[in-house]
Structures are given as C-alpha cells and as structure tokens.
Amino acid sequence: MSDSKLKVIVIGSGIAGLAAASVLREHHVVTVYERGDRQFATGGQGMCVFPNGVNILLSRGFDPYHAGGVPCKGYRSFNKSGELVEDFPIDFRGRYGADMLMMKRSDLRDELMRTATASASELGVNGDPARVVFNTSVVDLDPDASLITLSDGSIVEGDVVIVADGIHSGLRPKITLDEQQRPKKTGLTLFRISVSAEDVRKALGQLPEWWNPEGDDSRLNILQADDGTHRILAHYPLKHHEYRNFSCLLPMPKDREDVVESWYADGDKKEMLQNFEDFNQQIHSVLSVATEVKFHDLEDMEPLFRWNKGRALLVGDAAHTMTPLQGQGANMAIEDADSLRLLLPGMTHEEIAFTLQRIDSVRRPRATQVLMDTRQQAKDVTVEDRMAKMDYNCGYRGIHEALKGLQ
Ligand SMILES: Cc1cc2nc3c(=O)[nH]c(=O)nc-3n(C[C@H](O)[C@H](O)[C@H](O)COP(=O)(O)OP(=O)(O)OC[C@H]3O[C@@H](n4cnc5c(N)ncnc54)[C@H](O)[C@@H]3O)c2cc1C
C-alpha cells in the first residue's frame, strides 16, 4: 500500500459531513460540497452531545468551551406545576470518560467547521484543512465509479464519496436502490425555542431562580403533564448559560398529517403558549419571551438494508433518522465519522469498497439498536432502563473497539 492520500468527496456540511471531514482531513484530501451558503440555517436551538460523541470530537481538536458547551450534571424531573419529582445526578465524565455537553446546534456546527477547516497547528492535529464548496448541490451520484454530478453539470471523481445529505437525503436511493424507504412521521410534534438571558432580564426584570449560572443550573430538566395529554417540556442551559433551550413535545395535531416536514419551519408562539398554559407559570412566562419558535413533526426511518454501495457510504441522518428523544442522532453521526478512520492512504479501489462494507457491518446494527431504544423511550421506561440505554449509548469507544467486538 502506498502512502498517497485518497481524494474524498463529502456531500453536505451538516454535523455528519463536517464531523466526517474533521476525521478524514488527517490523512486525505477532502472536499465538502454544500448546497447552502456559509451561514446556512442550522437553528440556534439546543442539542446534547453525549460522551460517545464528545470523546471522538476531543481527539479532533474540538474545544467544548469555544462551542459554549455547558457540561450536564444529570437530570431532574418535575410535574407540570414545577414540583420536583426526582433529582438524578450523573457524573458523565467519571462514568463515561467525557462530559455530556448541552450546546446550541449552530455553535456545534461552527466548531465542527473549525475542526474540519482550520490549520493543523491551530487544532493540534495532522493533515491539511478540508475545502468546503458552498452554494453547490450534488444532483447525481454513481457510487460504483465514485462520481458525483454538481448542479452546474460538472462531474467530479473521487476515490470515495461520503453521503451526508441529511434526513431528506435525495441521494439515498442511489445507494439503497429503494425509492420508497424514507423517514415517516412518528405522531409527535415539537416546539423548540432558545431564549437569551438578556431578553428575559429585559422582559421580566430578572432571571428565574432556577436559571442561575452561579448556582446549581447544570441539569437537563423535564416537566411531564401526567394528565393523559402526553405533553413534555424539557429545558436546559446553553452557551455558558447565556441562553436556554426549551423543547415542548406534544402529540401531533391531526391537521399536520400531510404537512411536508422541515427543521427550519417557524412555529406559532401563541399556539405553543396555549398548549403549555397550565405548566409552571414562571417557565411559561420565559416561553413568552421567545423571538423565534421552531416547529417540527418528529420523524424516524425504518433501518436501511444497506448504507454502502461501491465506493460510497451513507452517514448521519441520511443513513439513520431517529427522533431526538434520546438525543443520539448527531452522536450517531459523529460515531459514523470516527469509523472513517479505517480508510487509509494508498488503499486501492477494491480495498476502499471492502472497508466501507466493514464499516456498514459494524455501524448499521449499532445505529439500529439506538433507533429501537429511542422508539422505546417514547413509552414509559424505568430509571434503570434509561440508565442501561445510556450505558449502551455513551459506552461506545470507537470503531477499532467495535471491530474487536465482532471477532
Ligand atoms: C428537534 C431536534 C432536536 C435534536 N436534538 C439532538 C440532540 O440533543 N442530540 C443529538 O445527538 N441529536 C439531536 N438531533 C438530531 C441531529 O440534529 C441530527 O441527527 C443531525 O443534525 C444530523 O446531521 P446530518 O449532517 O446528517 O444532517 P443535516 O444537519 O441535515 O445536514 C445535511 C446537510 O446536507 C446539505 N445537503 C443536502 N442535500 C444536499 C445536496 N444534494 N448537495 C449538497 N448539500 C446537500 C444540507 O444543506 C445540510 O447542510 C435533534 C434533531 C431534531 C430535529
């Protein structure tokens, strides 16, 4: 095997594409094609990166402080009035070797853009920065020849193509050869907002006592209606406690069955406030300060029969769409990215195809298990059950350990 770098094409600069580029840049020449522009809307709402993701990102020069990540110290559950039901501390770092970070989705993407494209010396890693080509859609893919067609009609050839074009992947059928398999609505709808401390101070005079960066404000808090309406409100701090995420979950209204889903769709603040008006009044008044409300019907997708064809591989939501009920979607994308370490300089095209098959054989069963556990999470589960799932999710130690498990 020679030491010549592979020419890698990555389609999509979301979390999966940029995490993949951050890993692959170490040994290869990486070009990412993104149909949006540099400021492409990624949403400023919150998300959680668990130790299985954080452990991998730290090895790529990822800086949790730079990304505004707030380390989570456990969960608290409340009834809808805000009375504490259970406080469940978790020492993520002690138990799984890294923090669980609560951060803005846009900050995570910005930091991944840095780990993919900053100089090796800035990050303390090896390899040349990946190149990101914005405003360029990939309109076709030939996985066997590792060829892509761009929106201007030009054709680009790589040694390998990583397909990270997201939940509504247009290129998925080129690999699965199945036009029918796509994400479906799960019957749950989510309002999501992130509110700044500054806006709350301006509107309400001061922050509520539970939003106290100096105090014990490092839990993921969950309020449950417990009145048969299946409404849940989760809130947690973001960006050094300067922001707060609120996710308000409820059964999907009947009239939304035919609405085409988008992560970036705006929601109606009045509707959100009405749906949660019987929840804790202090929380309700913070919700009323929101300047931007996002509204999604949650979707997931039956496990695919293949993620790989020829020299192309699906990763991220294109490969495994799941709801955010376990907060593992992006973490699975980061694990997918880590598996690309198996692609080595100088590999022949046959070796690349074989390596992608190996990755598929390890990653697909794990992502399927996490999808099934996430579906289970929508039902009543015990604390012990939740912790067992958490151990499974957060205990992942990378592709080399996973391959050992197969032997
Ligand atoms: C409400 C909500 C909350 C969530 N919370 C969490 C959480 O707490 N923790 C967690 O781990 N996960 C969470 N997730 C899931 C997580 O956000 C996704 O799993 C993750 O963002 C998927 O990343 P991706 O790169 O696969 O897709 P995306 O981020 O959608 O990126 C796809 C990219 O591909 C580009 N693209 C698409 N088609 C083309 C094309 N033809 N050519 C070029 N570019 C193209 C798009 O423009 C986009 O930039 C949440 C999801 C939702 C909806």
The ligand as a Gaussian input file, in Angstrom:
#p B3LYP/6-31G(d) Opt

LIG

0 1
 C      -35.622000      18.934000      17.288000
 C      -34.373000      18.134000      17.192000
 C      -33.528000      18.025000      18.302000
 C      -32.369000      17.250000      18.226000
 N      -31.582000      17.117000      19.328000
 C      -30.499000      16.309000      19.276000
 C      -29.655000      16.127000      20.418000
 O      -29.885000      16.671000      21.505000
 N      -28.566000      15.312000      20.285000
 C      -28.289000      14.670000      19.107000
 O      -27.300000      13.922000      19.048000
 N      -29.069000      14.835000      18.004000
 C      -30.156000      15.632000      18.062000
 N      -30.931000      15.788000      16.960000
 C      -30.560000      15.121000      15.715000
 C      -29.455000      15.848000      14.978000
 O      -29.735000      17.219000      14.868000
 C      -29.270000      15.214000      13.612000
 O      -29.100000      13.828000      13.782000
 C      -28.036000      15.764000      12.901000
 O      -28.118000      17.155000      12.768000
 C      -27.892000      15.145000      11.522000
 O      -26.823000      15.742000      10.848000
 P      -26.629000      15.482000       9.299000
 O      -25.344000      16.135000       8.949000
 O      -26.828000      14.048000       8.989000
 O      -27.832000      16.251000       8.602000
 P      -28.042000      17.822000       8.428000
 O      -27.563000      18.546000       9.615000
 O      -29.452000      17.981000       7.993000
 O      -27.075000      18.233000       7.232000
 C      -27.281000      17.855000       5.894000
 C      -26.553000      18.888000       5.027000
 O      -26.517000      18.421000       3.693000
 C      -26.806000      19.510000       2.820000
 N      -27.335000      18.932000       1.581000
 C      -28.497000      18.249000       1.428000
 N      -28.625000      17.828000       0.165000
 C      -27.510000      18.240000      -0.499000
 C      -27.059000      18.088000      -1.842000
 N      -27.773000      17.407000      -2.748000
 N      -25.878000      18.647000      -2.190000
 C      -25.131000      19.337000      -1.268000
 N      -25.520000      19.507000       0.013000
 C      -26.683000      18.955000       0.398000
 C      -27.815000      20.330000       3.599000
 O      -27.886000      21.642000       3.099000
 C      -27.246000      20.244000       5.010000
 O      -26.304000      21.248000       5.268000
 C      -32.066000      16.576000      17.016000
 C      -32.895000      16.707000      15.897000
 C      -34.045000      17.470000      15.985000
 C      -34.955000      17.582000      14.788000

